[in-house]
């Protein structure tokens, strides 16, 4: 009878230890990669250049 109780205790100890292993863990997500457009755009110079051309053409 003692062997039956001892073996039952071992089985219960092993079963409860495995069921509590780990627990709830929040998932680890990699950080978002942000790629910036670093190419220079000459579009911001186009409008003032056209303005100067039109002003010079209008005054002559």
N, C-alpha and C positions, 0 to 999 in steps of 0.2 A: 504494500500500500504506500510506503514511503517513497519507493521508486516511481510510482505513478504520479504522486503529488510533485516530486522533484522534477520529473520530465515535463509535466504540465506547466510548472512554473518556468522552466527553461523555454518552452515553446511560447508561452505568453510573453515572456521578456523579449524574445527575439522578434515576435510579431509586432509588439508595441514599439520597439526601438526602430524598426524599419518604417512603420507608419508615420512616425514623427520626424524622420530624417528630412532635412531640407527646409520644410516649411514653405510659406508663401514668399516669393521673391519677385520684386518688380522687374519687368524685362529691361534689359540694357539696350538702348538704341544708340547707334553712332550719331555724332553731331552732324547737323546739316552742313553741306559744303556750299558756300556762296561764291559764285564766280562773277567777278566784276568785269565789265567791258572796259579795258584799259586802252583801246585803240584811240588815237587822236582823230577827232572828226573836224574837218575844216568847214563844216556847215555853219558854225557860229561866226565865221569871218565873211561868209558869202553875203549876208544881208547888209552889213556896213559898207562893203566894197561896192555893191550895186547902188546903194544910196549915194555914195560919193560920185560914181559914174553918172547917175541921173542928174545930180546937182550940177556937176561940171557941164554936162550936155545942155542943161536948161539955161545956164548963164551965158553960154557962148552963142 
